[in-house]
Amino acid sequence: MSSHPTSSTLSPDFLLGLRGIKSLQRFPNGGILFRQGSAATGIYLVERGEVCILLPTGHNQSQILEVLGPGAVLGLSESMTGENYRITAEATGQTSLAFIPREAFLDFLRDHVDSCMQVVRLLSEDLHGLYHKFRSISAHPGRPRHRPLDELLS
């Protein structure tokens, strides 16, 4: 999410248009919205509470990528491509989300072409967020760094 989630909010008109195809879902603390590798069934819009985005690292452990709150959109990229979810999303505390099934969302976009530009914007912001995270991880002081060329020559 998103292979990464998108934390930007959708416009009020876009949200109003989704009203007829979304359903409200509530998750308790620790409730799993979806797991990495499972089929993308739709997108989630966080309405109340928070969702922890996890990347499984092996040995039944996960790394927290971020915690998202109201306005966050999860599963957008996977729902657009039909690929499996790339992350795990877990509710942190009592969380309310709007769920929009994948096929209903794609039908909505076919019928509301003007809304497609918002989806493009969200996916673009998501991509830029990934670039930023990658740069942050690459700059982490605990990671091995390449020595400058003059050090390698001596």
PAMARDO-268475 format. One record per atom (N, C-alpha, C): z, x, y; atom name; residue in three letters. Coordinates in Angstrom, 3 decimals, padded with zeros to 6 digits. Example, Ala and Ser with C-alpha at 12.3 -4.5 7.8 and 13.67 -1.06 7.14 Angstrom:
BEGIN
[torgu [007.800,013.190,-005.690],N,ALA]
[torgu [007.800,012.300,-004.500],CA,ALA]
[torgu [007.800,013.200,-003.300],C,ALA]
[torgu [007.080,012.850,-002.250],N,SER]
[torgu [007.140,013.670,-001.060],CA,SER]
[torgu [007.870,012.900,000.030],C,SER]
This chain:
BEGIN
[torgu [000.000,000.625,-000.101],N,MET]
[torgu [000.000,000.000,000.000],CA,MET]
[torgu [000.000,000.546,000.088],C,MET]
[torgu [-002.091,-001.175,000.449],N,SER]
[torgu [-001.960,-000.644,000.766],CA,SER]
[torgu [-001.738,000.020,-000.155],C,SER]
[torgu [-003.289,000.700,-001.011],N,SER]
[torgu [-002.445,001.415,-001.906],CA,SER]
[torgu [-001.124,001.516,-001.211],C,SER]
[torgu [-001.176,001.665,000.014],N,HIS]
[torgu [000.037,001.622,000.822],CA,HIS]
[torgu [000.022,000.341,001.645],C,HIS]
[torgu [001.196,-000.111,001.951],N,PRO]
[torgu [001.274,-001.305,002.707],CA,PRO]
[torgu [000.862,-001.113,004.129],C,PRO]
[torgu [000.467,-002.198,004.756],N,THR]
[torgu [000.110,-002.184,006.157],CA,THR]
[torgu [001.235,-002.829,006.931],C,THR]
[torgu [001.748,-002.148,007.912],N,SER]
[torgu [002.900,-002.681,008.629],CA,SER]
[torgu [002.503,-003.421,009.897],C,SER]
[torgu [001.240,-003.488,010.205],N,SER]
[torgu [000.805,-004.239,011.377],CA,SER]
[torgu [000.853,-005.725,011.074],C,SER]
[torgu [001.012,-006.492,012.112],N,THR]
[torgu [001.048,-007.932,011.902],CA,THR]
[torgu [-000.326,-008.536,012.105],C,THR]
[torgu [-000.533,-009.660,011.449],N,LEU]
[torgu [-001.780,-010.400,011.604],CA,LEU]
[torgu [-001.659,-011.297,012.817],C,LEU]
[torgu [-002.784,-011.676,013.389],N,SER]
[torgu [-002.754,-012.535,014.570],CA,SER]
[torgu [-002.245,-013.923,014.193],C,SER]
[torgu [-001.674,-014.631,015.157],N,PRO]
[torgu [-001.195,-015.996,014.883],CA,PRO]
[torgu [-002.299,-016.915,014.349],C,PRO]
[torgu [-003.529,-016.781,014.847],N,ASP]
[torgu [-004.633,-017.611,014.354],CA,ASP]
[torgu [-004.943,-017.317,012.884],C,ASP]
[torgu [-004.905,-016.049,012.531],N,PHE]
[torgu [-005.153,-015.643,011.148],CA,PHE]
[torgu [-004.076,-016.238,010.244],C,PHE]
[torgu [-002.817,-016.103,010.647],N,LEU]
[torgu [-001.704,-016.641,009.860],CA,LEU]
[torgu [-001.778,-018.155,009.736],C,LEU]
[torgu [-002.185,-018.811,010.803],N,LEU]
[torgu [-002.337,-020.269,010.772],CA,LEU]
[torgu [-003.402,-020.670,009.757],C,LEU]
[torgu [-004.481,-019.915,009.705],N,GLY]
[torgu [-005.550,-020.200,008.752],CA,GLY]
[torgu [-005.118,-020.025,007.307],C,GLY]
[torgu [-004.149,-019.125,007.075],N,LEU]
[torgu [-003.662,-018.870,005.719],CA,LEU]
[torgu [-002.644,-019.915,005.256],C,LEU]
[torgu [-002.177,-020.731,006.171],N,ARG]
[torgu [-001.097,-021.676,005.873],CA,ARG]
[torgu [-001.385,-022.519,004.631],C,ARG]
[torgu [-002.619,-022.975,004.478],N,GLY]
[torgu [-002.952,-023.851,003.365],CA,GLY]
[torgu [-003.085,-023.169,002.016],C,GLY]
[torgu [-003.170,-021.840,001.984],N,ILE]
[torgu [-003.374,-021.146,000.706],CA,ILE]
[torgu [-002.205,-020.253,000.312],C,ILE]
[torgu [-001.174,-020.193,001.114],N,LYS]
[torgu [-000.043,-019.329,000.784],CA,LYS]
[torgu [001.091,-020.153,000.186],C,LYS]
[torgu [001.912,-019.472,-000.576],N,SER]
[torgu [003.113,-020.094,-001.113],CA,SER]
[torgu [004.293,-019.188,-000.781],C,SER]
[torgu [005.440,-019.788,-000.554],N,LEU]
[torgu [006.637,-019.028,-000.225],CA,LEU]
[torgu [007.317,-018.576,-001.510],C,LEU]
[torgu [007.673,-017.308,-001.559],N,GLN]
[torgu [008.400,-016.771,-002.707],CA,GLN]
[torgu [009.631,-016.055,-002.195],C,GLN]
[torgu [010.713,-016.210,-002.924],N,ARG]
[torgu [011.971,-015.530,-002.580],CA,ARG]
[torgu [012.326,-014.558,-003.700],C,ARG]
[torgu [012.768,-013.389,-003.298],N,PHE]
[torgu [013.162,-012.365,-004.256],CA,PHE]
[torgu [014.586,-011.921,-003.949],C,PHE]
[torgu [015.421,-011.756,-004.972],N,PRO]
[torgu [016.771,-011.236,-004.763],CA,PRO]
[torgu [016.723,-009.720,-004.600],C,PRO]
[torgu [017.834,-009.134,-004.239],N,ASN]
[torgu [017.924,-007.685,-004.143],CA,ASN]
[torgu [017.483,-007.066,-005.471],C,ASN]
[torgu [016.539,-006.143,-005.409],N,GLY]
[torgu [016.042,-005.470,-006.602],CA,GLY]
[torgu [014.906,-006.207,-007.299],C,GLY]
[torgu [014.532,-007.378,-006.803],N,GLY]
[torgu [013.429,-008.130,-007.405],CA,GLY]
[torgu [012.107,-007.399,-007.218],C,GLY]
[torgu [011.309,-007.351,-008.264],N,ILE]
[torgu [010.035,-006.628,-008.227],CA,ILE]
[torgu [008.906,-007.587,-007.870],C,ILE]
[torgu [008.201,-007.300,-006.773],N,LEU]
[torgu [007.035,-008.091,-006.383],CA,LEU]
[torgu [005.869,-007.752,-007.309],C,LEU]
[torgu [005.633,-006.454,-007.479],N,PHE]
[torgu [004.607,-005.975,-008.397],CA,PHE]
[torgu [004.910,-004.524,-008.732],C,PHE]
[torgu [004.359,-004.085,-009.860],N,ARG]
[torgu [004.548,-002.706,-010.332],CA,ARG]
[torgu [003.225,-001.946,-010.291],C,ARG]
[torgu [003.358,-000.649,-010.073],N,GLN]
[torgu [002.189,000.217,-010.112],CA,GLN]
[torgu [001.489,000.034,-011.459],C,GLN]
[torgu [000.163,-000.135,-011.415],N,GLY]
[torgu [-000.619,-000.278,-012.627],CA,GLY]
[torgu [-000.860,-001.714,-013.060],C,GLY]
[torgu [-000.124,-002.664,-012.473],N,SER]
[torgu [-000.352,-004.065,-012.844],CA,SER]
[torgu [-001.543,-004.613,-012.066],C,SER]
[torgu [-002.161,-005.647,-012.617],N,ALA]
[torgu [-003.339,-006.250,-011.988],CA,ALA]
[torgu [-002.973,-006.828,-010.626],C,ALA]
[torgu [-003.834,-006.586,-009.639],N,ALA]
[torgu [-003.624,-007.133,-008.291],CA,ALA]
[torgu [-003.901,-008.628,-008.328],C,ALA]
[torgu [-002.858,-009.406,-008.118],N,THR]
[torgu [-002.995,-010.866,-008.175],CA,THR]
[torgu [-003.110,-011.478,-006.790],C,THR]
[torgu [-002.788,-010.702,-005.746],N,GLY]
[torgu [-002.875,-011.227,-004.394],CA,GLY]
[torgu [-002.147,-010.350,-003.398],C,GLY]
[torgu [-002.015,-010.880,-002.178],N,ILE]
[torgu [-001.333,-010.139,-001.121],CA,ILE]
[torgu [-000.012,-010.820,-000.795],C,ILE]
[torgu [000.903,-010.035,-000.264],N,TYR]
[torgu [002.220,-010.512,000.139],CA,TYR]
[torgu [002.400,-010.238,001.625],C,TYR]
[torgu [002.934,-011.216,002.327],N,LEU]
[torgu [003.281,-011.056,003.737],CA,LEU]
[torgu [004.801,-011.178,003.827],C,LEU]
[torgu [005.459,-010.128,004.283],N,VAL]
[torgu [006.912,-010.164,004.387],CA,VAL]
[torgu [007.291,-011.060,005.566],C,VAL]
[torgu [008.068,-012.100,005.287],N,GLU]
[torgu [008.509,-013.012,006.339],CA,GLU]
[torgu [009.944,-012.715,006.758],C,GLU]
[torgu [010.826,-012.484,005.784],N,ARG]
[torgu [012.226,-012.126,006.069],CA,ARG]
[torgu [012.700,-011.116,005.049],C,ARG]
[torgu [013.546,-010.211,005.499],N,GLY]
[torgu [014.081,-009.203,004.599],CA,GLY]
[torgu [013.246,-007.938,004.624],C,GLY]
[torgu [013.450,-007.128,003.592],N,GLU]
[torgu [012.749,-005.846,003.517],CA,GLU]
[torgu [012.257,-005.596,002.098],C,GLU]
[torgu [011.196,-004.803,002.022],N,VAL]
[torgu [010.610,-004.419,000.741],CA,VAL]
[torgu [010.537,-002.901,000.704],C,VAL]
[torgu [011.043,-002.343,-000.379],N,CYS]
[torgu [011.024,-000.897,-000.587],CA,CYS]
[torgu [009.753,-000.561,-001.371],C,CYS]
[torgu [008.988,000.378,-000.866],N,ILE]
[torgu [007.751,000.808,-001.514],CA,ILE]
[torgu [008.066,002.067,-002.316],C,ILE]
[torgu [007.806,001.986,-003.619],N,LEU]
[torgu [008.179,003.056,-004.541],CA,LEU]
[torgu [006.955,003.632,-005.227],C,LEU]
[torgu [006.992,004.926,-005.460],N,LEU]
[torgu [005.958,005.603,-006.230],CA,LEU]
[torgu [006.640,006.213,-007.448],C,LEU]
[torgu [006.365,005.673,-008.638],N,PRO]
[torgu [006.987,006.234,-009.838],CA,PRO]
[torgu [006.644,007.724,-009.984],C,PRO]
[torgu [007.669,008.522,-010.313],N,THR]
[torgu [007.481,009.962,-010.445],CA,THR]
[torgu [007.640,010.439,-011.879],C,THR]
[torgu [007.937,009.543,-012.797],N,GLY]
[torgu [008.135,009.911,-014.203],CA,GLY]
[torgu [009.603,009.880,-014.564],C,GLY]
[torgu [009.873,009.925,-015.855],N,HIS]
[torgu [011.244,009.899,-016.365],CA,HIS]
[torgu [012.048,008.733,-015.803],C,HIS]
[torgu [011.422,007.568,-015.693],N,ASN]
[torgu [012.070,006.345,-015.189],CA,ASN]
[torgu [012.662,006.508,-013.795],C,ASN]
[torgu [012.061,007.344,-012.970],N,GLN]
[torgu [012.507,007.528,-011.603],CA,GLN]
[torgu [011.358,007.248,-010.649],C,GLN]
[torgu [011.721,006.897,-009.419],N,SER]
[torgu [010.719,006.610,-008.399],CA,SER]
[torgu [011.104,007.273,-007.094],C,SER]
[torgu [010.107,007.548,-006.283],N,GLN]
[torgu [010.312,008.097,-004.946],CA,GLN]
[torgu [010.062,006.984,-003.939],C,GLN]
[torgu [010.966,006.843,-002.975],N,ILE]
[torgu [010.791,005.849,-001.928],CA,ILE]
[torgu [009.782,006.382,-000.925],C,ILE]
[torgu [008.699,005.624,-000.720],N,LEU]
[torgu [007.702,006.010,000.270],CA,LEU]
[torgu [008.074,005.464,001.637],C,LEU]
[torgu [008.499,004.189,001.678],N,GLU]
[torgu [008.925,003.578,002.927],CA,GLU]
[torgu [009.575,002.235,002.648],C,GLU]
[torgu [010.231,001.707,003.670],N,VAL]
[torgu [010.826,000.377,003.613],CA,VAL]
[torgu [010.177,-000.443,004.723],C,VAL]
[torgu [009.635,-001.606,004.346],N,LEU]
[torgu [008.894,-002.438,005.286],CA,LEU]
[torgu [009.601,-003.764,005.501],C,LEU]
[torgu [009.472,-004.292,006.719],N,GLY]
[torgu [010.114,-005.546,007.069],CA,GLY]
[torgu [009.122,-006.620,007.453],C,GLY]
[torgu [009.613,-007.637,008.159],N,PRO]
[torgu [008.769,-008.772,008.533],CA,PRO]
[torgu [007.472,-008.336,009.229],C,PRO]
[torgu [006.388,-008.986,008.809],N,GLY]
[torgu [005.070,-008.672,009.356],CA,GLY]
[torgu [004.258,-007.742,008.479],C,GLY]
[torgu [004.912,-007.082,007.515],N,ALA]
[torgu [004.189,-006.156,006.640],CA,ALA]
[torgu [003.285,-006.916,005.677],C,ALA]
[torgu [002.139,-006.318,005.383],N,VAL]
[torgu [001.181,-006.868,004.436],CA,VAL]
[torgu [001.119,-005.903,003.263],C,VAL]
[torgu [001.317,-006.418,002.052],N,LEU]
[torgu [001.309,-005.583,000.852],CA,LEU]
[torgu [000.203,-006.025,-000.091],C,LEU]
[torgu [-000.442,-005.069,-000.746],N,GLY]
[torgu [-001.451,-005.364,-001.748],CA,GLY]
[torgu [-002.829,-005.696,-001.199],C,GLY]
[torgu [-003.049,-005.435,000.072],N,LEU]
[torgu [-004.326,-005.801,000.689],CA,LEU]
[torgu [-005.492,-005.000,000.100],C,LEU]
[torgu [-005.361,-003.706,000.035],N,SER]
[torgu [-006.451,-002.864,-000.462],CA,SER]
[torgu [-006.809,-003.217,-001.899],C,SER]
[torgu [-005.794,-003.359,-002.748],N,GLU]
[torgu [-006.042,-003.661,-004.148],CA,GLU]
[torgu [-006.650,-005.059,-004.320],C,GLU]
[torgu [-006.218,-005.988,-003.490],N,SER]
[torgu [-006.779,-007.338,-003.574],CA,SER]
[torgu [-008.234,-007.359,-003.131],C,SER]
[torgu [-008.584,-006.529,-002.188],N,MET]
[torgu [-009.978,-006.471,-001.729],CA,MET]
[torgu [-010.874,-005.826,-002.788],C,MET]
[torgu [-010.373,-004.807,-003.473],N,THR]
[torgu [-011.199,-004.084,-004.443],CA,THR]
[torgu [-011.085,-004.631,-005.860],C,THR]
[torgu [-010.010,-005.357,-006.138],N,GLY]
[torgu [-009.786,-005.863,-007.493],CA,GLY]
[torgu [-009.166,-004.832,-008.411],C,GLY]
[torgu [-008.742,-003.706,-007.856],N,GLU]
[torgu [-008.107,-002.669,-008.664],CA,GLU]
[torgu [-006.637,-002.999,-008.871],C,GLU]
[torgu [-005.991,-002.265,-009.765],N,ASN]
[torgu [-004.565,-002.460,-010.010],CA,ASN]
[torgu [-003.747,-001.975,-008.820],C,ASN]
[torgu [-002.528,-002.526,-008.684],N,TYR]
[torgu [-001.625,-002.054,-007.636],CA,TYR]
[torgu [-001.342,-000.570,-007.855],C,TYR]
[torgu [-001.284,000.188,-006.774],N,ARG]
[torgu [-001.088,001.639,-006.852],CA,ARG]
[torgu [000.352,002.050,-006.594],C,ARG]
[torgu [001.181,001.092,-006.215],N,ILE]
[torgu [002.581,001.353,-005.904],CA,ILE]
[torgu [003.420,000.259,-006.548],C,ILE]
[torgu [004.728,000.426,-006.471],N,THR]
[torgu [005.664,-000.609,-006.892],CA,THR]
[torgu [006.364,-001.111,-005.639],C,THR]
[torgu [006.532,-002.428,-005.546],N,ALA]
[torgu [007.200,-003.034,-004.391],CA,ALA]
[torgu [008.434,-003.775,-004.885],C,ALA]
[torgu [009.582,-003.451,-004.273],N,GLU]
[torgu [010.874,-004.009,-004.694],CA,GLU]
[torgu [011.609,-004.570,-003.486],C,GLU]
[torgu [012.143,-005.775,-003.639],N,ALA]
[torgu [012.908,-006.403,-002.555],CA,ALA]
[torgu [014.212,-005.652,-002.339],C,ALA]
[torgu [014.568,-005.495,-001.079],N,THR]
[torgu [015.827,-004.873,-000.698],CA,THR]
[torgu [016.658,-005.967,-000.049],C,THR]
[torgu [017.588,-006.519,-000.770],N,GLY]
[torgu [018.328,-007.676,-000.275],CA,GLY]
[torgu [017.505,-008.937,-000.487],C,GLY]
[torgu [018.008,-010.051,000.014],N,GLN]
[torgu [017.282,-011.320,-000.085],CA,GLN]
[torgu [016.026,-011.232,000.771],C,GLN]
[torgu [014.882,-011.467,000.157],N,THR]
[torgu [013.606,-011.308,000.850],CA,THR]
[torgu [012.732,-012.540,000.636],C,THR]
[torgu [012.108,-013.020,001.712],N,SER]
[torgu [011.165,-014.134,001.645],CA,SER]
[torgu [009.776,-013.605,001.985],C,SER]
[torgu [008.818,-013.975,001.155],N,LEU]
[torgu [007.447,-013.521,001.345],CA,LEU]
[torgu [006.485,-014.680,001.164],C,LEU]
[torgu [005.368,-014.589,001.865],N,ALA]
[torgu [004.256,-015.500,001.623],CA,ALA]
[torgu [003.333,-014.786,000.649],C,ALA]
[torgu [002.943,-015.486,-000.409],N,PHE]
[torgu [002.021,-014.923,-001.386],CA,PHE]
[torgu [000.697,-015.675,-001.281],C,PHE]
[torgu [-000.395,-014.916,-001.238],N,ILE]
[torgu [-001.729,-015.497,-001.186],CA,ILE]
[torgu [-002.507,-014.955,-002.378],C,ILE]
[torgu [-002.872,-015.833,-003.325],N,PRO]
[torgu [-003.637,-015.372,-004.488],CA,PRO]
[torgu [-004.935,-014.689,-004.068],C,PRO]
[torgu [-005.323,-013.680,-004.827],N,ARG]
[torgu [-006.497,-012.865,-004.506],CA,ARG]
[torgu [-007.746,-013.711,-004.289],C,ARG]
[torgu [-008.084,-014.571,-005.218],N,GLU]
[torgu [-009.317,-015.353,-005.103],CA,GLU]
[torgu [-009.279,-016.294,-003.899],C,GLU]
[torgu [-008.128,-016.898,-003.635],N,ALA]
[torgu [-008.001,-017.785,-002.475],CA,ALA]
[torgu [-008.177,-016.991,-001.184],C,ALA]
[torgu [-007.646,-015.754,-001.153],N,PHE]
[torgu [-007.784,-014.905,000.031],CA,PHE]
[torgu [-009.250,-014.521,000.255],C,PHE]
[torgu [-009.929,-014.132,-000.821],N,LEU]
[torgu [-011.342,-013.752,-000.696],CA,LEU]
[torgu [-012.186,-014.954,-000.260],C,LEU]
[torgu [-011.894,-016.147,-000.790],N,ASP]
[torgu [-012.598,-017.356,-000.357],CA,ASP]
[torgu [-012.348,-017.626,001.126],C,ASP]
[torgu [-011.087,-017.429,001.545],N,PHE]
[torgu [-010.743,-017.617,002.953],CA,PHE]
[torgu [-011.578,-016.697,003.833],C,PHE]
[torgu [-011.706,-015.433,003.438],N,LEU]
[torgu [-012.487,-014.475,004.236],CA,LEU]
[torgu [-013.968,-014.849,004.270],C,LEU]
[torgu [-014.489,-015.366,003.166],N,ARG]
[torgu [-015.897,-015.803,003.154],CA,ARG]
[torgu [-016.117,-016.952,004.141],C,ARG]
[torgu [-015.113,-017.823,004.252],N,ASP]
[torgu [-015.218,-018.985,005.142],CA,ASP]
[torgu [-014.839,-018.686,006.587],C,ASP]
[torgu [-014.148,-017.579,006.814],N,HIS]
[torgu [-013.669,-017.209,008.158],CA,HIS]
[torgu [-014.077,-015.766,008.443],C,HIS]
[torgu [-015.345,-015.559,008.652],N,VAL]
[torgu [-015.896,-014.215,008.839],CA,VAL]
[torgu [-015.205,-013.476,009.988],C,VAL]
[torgu [-014.777,-014.196,011.022],N,ASP]
[torgu [-014.099,-013.551,012.150],CA,ASP]
[torgu [-012.794,-012.874,011.715],C,ASP]
[torgu [-012.183,-013.374,010.658],N,SER]
[torgu [-010.936,-012.786,010.158],CA,SER]
[torgu [-011.178,-011.475,009.422],C,SER]
[torgu [-012.396,-011.251,008.988],N,CYS]
[torgu [-012.714,-010.004,008.277],CA,CYS]
[torgu [-012.439,-008.778,009.143],C,CYS]
[torgu [-012.669,-008.885,010.439],N,MET]
[torgu [-012.426,-007.737,011.323],CA,MET]
[torgu [-010.943,-007.373,011.359],C,MET]
[torgu [-010.060,-008.360,011.255],N,GLN]
[torgu [-008.631,-008.046,011.195],CA,GLN]
[torgu [-008.295,-007.300,009.916],C,GLN]
[torgu [-008.920,-007.700,008.812],N,VAL]
[torgu [-008.692,-007.020,007.547],CA,VAL]
[torgu [-009.204,-005.582,007.636],C,VAL]
[torgu [-010.363,-005.388,008.233],N,VAL]
[torgu [-010.902,-004.036,008.420],CA,VAL]
[torgu [-009.931,-003.207,009.266],C,VAL]
[torgu [-009.412,-003.793,010.344],N,ARG]
[torgu [-008.455,-003.087,011.200],CA,ARG]
[torgu [-007.203,-002.704,010.416],C,ARG]
[torgu [-006.672,-003.637,009.611],N,LEU]
[torgu [-005.475,-003.351,008.827],CA,LEU]
[torgu [-005.725,-002.235,007.819],C,LEU]
[torgu [-006.860,-002.286,007.149],N,LEU]
[torgu [-007.178,-001.227,006.180],CA,LEU]
[torgu [-007.371,000.119,006.867],C,LEU]
[torgu [-007.958,000.104,008.059],N,SER]
[torgu [-008.136,001.340,008.826],CA,SER]
[torgu [-006.787,001.918,009.247],C,SER]
[torgu [-005.893,001.063,009.722],N,GLU]
[torgu [-004.552,001.522,010.095],CA,GLU]
[torgu [-003.819,002.072,008.876],C,GLU]
[torgu [-004.031,001.442,007.744],N,ASP]
[torgu [-003.423,001.893,006.500],CA,ASP]
[torgu [-003.903,003.305,006.160],C,ASP]
[torgu [-005.203,003.528,006.297],N,LEU]
[torgu [-005.779,004.840,006.015],CA,LEU]
[torgu [-005.213,005.902,006.957],C,LEU]
[torgu [-005.104,005.577,008.231],N,HIS]
[torgu [-004.543,006.536,009.190],CA,HIS]
[torgu [-003.077,006.820,008.882],C,HIS]
[torgu [-002.359,005.817,008.418],N,GLY]
[torgu [-000.971,006.019,008.001],CA,GLY]
[torgu [-000.870,006.981,006.834],C,GLY]
[torgu [-001.807,006.872,005.903],N,LEU]
[torgu [-001.833,007.797,004.769],CA,LEU]
[torgu [-002.112,009.224,005.225],C,LEU]
[torgu [-003.047,009.374,006.172],N,TYR]
[torgu [-003.321,010.706,006.717],CA,TYR]
[torgu [-002.053,011.300,007.316],C,TYR]
[torgu [-001.327,010.488,008.074],N,HIS]
[torgu [-000.099,010.959,008.712],CA,HIS]
[torgu [000.938,011.368,007.660],C,HIS]
[torgu [001.112,010.545,006.642],N,LYS]
[torgu [002.070,010.872,005.575],CA,LYS]
[torgu [001.670,012.157,004.873],C,LYS]
[torgu [000.379,012.317,004.595],N,PHE]
[torgu [-000.095,013.518,003.930],CA,PHE]
[torgu [000.205,014.755,004.768],C,PHE]
[torgu [-000.059,014.652,006.078],N,ARG]
[torgu [000.235,015.778,006.965],CA,ARG]
[torgu [001.721,016.083,006.978],C,ARG]
[torgu [002.554,015.054,006.982],N,SER]
[torgu [004.007,015.251,006.993],CA,SER]
[torgu [004.473,015.922,005.718],C,SER]
[torgu [003.929,015.480,004.587],N,ILE]
[torgu [004.308,016.071,003.304],CA,ILE]
[torgu [003.837,017.515,003.245],C,ILE]
[torgu [002.625,017.783,003.718],N,SER]
[torgu [002.073,019.139,003.697],CA,SER]
[torgu [002.878,020.094,004.565],C,SER]
[torgu [003.477,019.578,005.626],N,ALA]
[torgu [004.229,020.421,006.551],CA,ALA]
[torgu [005.681,020.591,006.121],C,ALA]
[torgu [006.088,019.949,005.032],N,HIS]
[torgu [007.486,020.022,004.591],CA,HIS]
[torgu [007.868,021.469,004.317],C,HIS]
[torgu [008.994,021.918,004.875],N,PRO]
[torgu [009.352,023.329,004.728],CA,PRO]
[torgu [009.668,023.756,003.303],C,PRO]
[torgu [009.988,022.829,002.413],N,GLY]
[torgu [010.326,023.186,001.042],CA,GLY]
[torgu [009.110,023.465,000.179],C,GLY]
[torgu [007.946,023.133,000.667],N,ARG]
[torgu [006.723,023.341,-000.107],CA,ARG]
[torgu [006.254,024.789,000.037],C,ARG]
[torgu [005.645,025.331,-000.988],N,PRO]
[torgu [005.094,026.682,-000.850],CA,PRO]
[torgu [004.005,026.690,000.219],C,PRO]
[torgu [003.980,027.736,000.984],N,ARG]
[torgu [002.957,027.810,002.015],CA,ARG]
[torgu [002.054,028.996,001.721],C,ARG]
[torgu [000.865,028.933,002.250],N,HIS]
[torgu [-000.068,030.044,002.083],CA,HIS]
[torgu [000.293,031.132,003.085],C,HIS]
[torgu [000.253,032.348,002.595],N,ARG]
[torgu [000.521,033.456,003.512],CA,ARG]
[torgu [-000.698,033.730,004.355],C,ARG]
[torgu [-000.492,034.150,005.588],N,PRO]
[torgu [-001.635,034.500,006.453],CA,PRO]
[torgu [-002.444,035.619,005.815],C,PRO]
[torgu [-003.723,035.682,006.166],N,LEU]
[torgu [-004.630,036.663,005.600],CA,LEU]
[torgu [-004.140,038.094,005.796],C,LEU]
[torgu [-003.560,038.415,006.966],N,ASP]
[torgu [-003.103,039.791,007.197],CA,ASP]
[torgu [-001.947,040.168,006.277],C,ASP]
[torgu [-001.120,039.190,005.838],N,GLU]
[torgu [-000.048,039.485,004.888],CA,GLU]
[torgu [-000.627,039.745,003.489],C,GLU]
[torgu [-001.701,039.022,003.156],N,LEU]
[torgu [-002.310,039.191,001.840],CA,LEU]
[torgu [-002.980,040.557,001.714],C,LEU]
[torgu [-003.457,041.108,002.817],N,LEU]
[torgu [-004.173,042.385,002.786],CA,LEU]
[torgu [-003.244,043.587,002.726],C,LEU]
[torgu [-001.982,043.416,003.090],N,SER]
[torgu [-001.118,044.596,003.106],CA,SER]
[torgu [-000.474,044.894,001.794],C,SER]
